[in-house]
Amino acid sequence: MAARKKGEIKTFEEGMALLSQVVDQLESGGLSLEASFEAYERGMILGHQLEDMLNKGEKRMRQLTEKNGEVAEEPLEEVEL
């Protein structure tokens, strides 16, 4: 099993849970200014890690189609949220 870097999230769900905790801490208003900066920075890092996980997942998702009797991979159509 590969060693995890400090702050690296293992799963998307884990990252979302951590990000939710950070948001709750910031919204509570109970943090000092310095602690708020640190929490904000952690939230930004988590957000980038989660975005990277989604981008990697999107690249893995391919739609198999048949063209001229052969199976070919095509990217999934982009969907606006």
N, C-alpha and C positions, 0 to 999 in steps of 0.2 A: 504494500500500500504506500502510495506516494505521500510524502510529508506535506502538510498544508502550510502555506505561508501565513504569517500573522495577519489576521484580518480577512483572510480569504474565506469566502463562503462555499459550502459544499453543494448545496442545492438551491434552486430558485426559491422554493418555499421557505427555506431557512433565511435567505436574504430578505425576502418580503417581510417576514416576521421581525427581523432585526430592524429593518427600515421603519416598520410600523412603531416599534418601541422608540426609536429616535424621534419620530414625528410627535408621538405622545409626550415625550420629555420636553421637546421644544414648545409644544402647544400649552403645556401645563404652566409655563411661566415661572417655574420654581428654580430654574438653573441660574447660576451666576453668569455674568457676561462671558467670562473665559470658558466656562463649561458649555455655554450656548454655542460659542464659536467651534469648540471641539465636536459637539454633537452635530452641528451643521456640516462640518467637514466630513465626519463619519457618514452622514446621510448622503452627501454628494458621492463619496467613494462607493458606497453600497449601490447607489443609483447607476453609476457607471458599470459596476460589476454585473448588475442585473441586466442592463441594456446589452452588455457584451454576451451574456448567456442567451438572451433572446435572439441576438443576431446570429450566433453560432447555431442555435436551434433552427432558425429559418433556413440557413444554408444547408442543413441536413435534410430538411423536408423537401422532397421532390415529388412531383406528380409523374407517375409512369404513364406513358402513352405509347401507342403503337403507330409507327410511321413506316410506310413501305414494307410492312411485314416484320419490322424490327422494333424491339422495345427501346424507347429513348427516354431520357430524363428531361423534364422541363421544370423550371421554377414555378412555384405556386403563384397564382395571380395576387398582386398586392391588394389589400383591402384597407380602405381608409377607416379609421376609428373615430 
